[in-house]
């Protein structure tokens, strides 16, 4: 897929309900990111995640979104980025440090037993949109694609969701995720430091975001989310 035109592929790969939600500006932003990647074959060849996974978070329909967890950009480790923020494929055995910290906070918060894998797709299936501010990077180079224009697209996602008036909780992890707060209107927000080892002890550990989301959901008359991921 990386050998084709990403300028054409990215907008076409976004599910129609999301395409309608982000509108012309959002689709134009996707095309522009693709154009910049197409113009740099070396950068395109080293892109992670693979093109077919870049928009994977949007497999969750917009009307099903109950919570959005925002991060910064994908894991730069080889085969780590899965298209879902903070998640890896079940086959990955060496978990990225940020994911290990998320699991530690989840255990401390909800006292749940967790599987050995770091696949968070069970959250996505319940309506948790796992979305980074920037949806690609270079293998081995965190933050390499922060100037491509991804924020224009993710801003459109946030504005589209807010415009529907549907209830969801926004979880902002880290400074770049926090930049979205002005766009969220009256959306309930849970904000903390990023789970990266560089910042986790400066406000992520002890923030108890998972129980906080469930408390907000229940106060609004909705059922809590199951954060456990199952055990295998």
MOBEL-V714960 format. One line per field, one symbol per residue. ss: DSSP state (A for helix, B for strand, O for the rest). psi: psi as a letter, one per 20 degrees, with the letter a starting at -180 (. if undefined). A space follows every 10 residues. Layout:
ss=???
psi=???
//
This chain:
ss=OOOOOAAAAA AAAOOAAAAA AAAAAAAAAA AAAAAAAAOO AAAAAOBBOO AAAOOAAAAO OAAAOOBBBB BOOOOOOOOO OOOOOOOOOO OOOOOOAAAA AAAAAAAAAA OOOOOOOOOO AAAAOOOBBB BBOOOOBBOO BOOOOOOOOA AAAAAAAAAA AAAAOOOOBB BBBOAAAAOO AAAOOOOBBB BBOOOOOOOA AAOOOOOOAA AAAAAAAAAO OOOOOOOOOO OO
psi=hiiaohhhgg hhipqhhhgh giaggghhgg hgggghghin hghghjqqrq hiigkhhjho qhiiphqpop bfrqpiqpjg piippiqrqh iphoqqgghh hghghgghgi lqpqrhrkoj hhghijjoon pqhpiraqpj npjhkijijh hhghghgghg ghhhjqprpp ooorghhhii giiicjpppp prrqjqhhih jkigpiilhg hgghggghhj jrqqqojhjr p.
//
